Amino acid sequence: MDLLDPEEFRRQGHLIIDFIADYYKSIEKYPVLSQVEPGFLGEVLSAGFNVVGFNWMSSPVATELESLVMDWLGQMLNLP
């Protein structure tokens, strides 16, 4: 298993934080509805946006994360 270099992890983390800060700085420029496809974003961004994941339309990130976690749980329990 290849581990992520700690400095690269730090660099990527800073990029995500900068993205979230820039998002809030100019939030009025973004569309109300999501413009992305499933699998586009990860948990750090959903936490940074403090989303309420009711469904795909309101929060594609939370919905995608839920699907991934449920798949992992199913694999751990050897479910089809």
C-alpha positions in Angstrom: 0.0 0.0 0.0 1.4 3.4 -1.0 1.1 5.9 1.8 0.6 9.6 1.0 3.7 11.6 1.7 3.0 13.8 4.8 4.0 17.0 3.0 1.8 16.2 0.0 -1.1 15.5 2.4 -0.4 18.9 4.0 -0.3 20.6 0.6 -3.6 19.0 -0.5 -5.2 19.9 2.8 -4.2 23.6 2.3 -5.7 23.5 -1.2 -9.0 22.3 0.2 -9.1 24.8 3.0 -8.3 27.6 0.5 -11.1 26.4 -1.8 -13.6 26.5 1.1 -12.5 29.9 2.2 -12.7 31.3 -1.4 -16.1 29.7 -1.7 -17.5 31.6 1.3 -15.8 34.8 0.2 -17.7 34.8 -3.1 -20.7 32.5 -2.4 -23.1 34.7 -4.3 -21.4 33.8 -7.6 -22.3 30.1 -7.2 -25.5 28.4 -8.5 -28.1 27.3 -6.0 -28.3 23.8 -7.4 -25.4 21.4 -7.7 -23.5 21.3 -11.0 -21.5 18.1 -10.4 -21.9 14.3 -11.0 -21.7 11.5 -8.3 -18.1 10.9 -7.1 -16.9 14.5 -7.6 -16.2 15.6 -4.0 -15.1 14.0 -0.6 -15.9 14.2 3.1 -13.6 17.2 3.9 -15.5 19.5 1.6 -18.9 18.3 2.8 -17.8 19.0 6.4 -16.4 22.4 5.4 -19.7 23.4 3.8 -21.7 22.0 6.8 -24.2 20.4 4.5 -27.6 18.9 5.3 -27.8 15.8 3.2 -31.5 15.2 2.6 -31.1 14.0 -1.0 -28.8 14.3 -4.1 -30.4 17.6 -5.2 -29.7 19.4 -1.9 -26.3 17.8 -1.2 -24.6 15.5 -3.7 -21.5 15.2 -1.5 -23.4 13.8 1.5 -25.4 11.5 -0.7 -22.2 10.2 -2.4 -20.5 9.7 0.9 -23.5 7.8 2.3 -23.5 5.5 -0.7 -19.7 4.8 -0.4 -20.0 4.0 3.3 -23.0 1.7 2.8 -21.1 -0.1 0.1 -18.1 -0.6 2.5 -20.4 -1.8 5.2 -22.0 -4.3 2.8 -18.6 -5.6 1.7 -17.5 -6.0 5.4 -20.6 -8.0 6.1 -20.2 -10.0 2.9 -23.6 -8.9 1.6 -24.5 -9.0 -2.1 
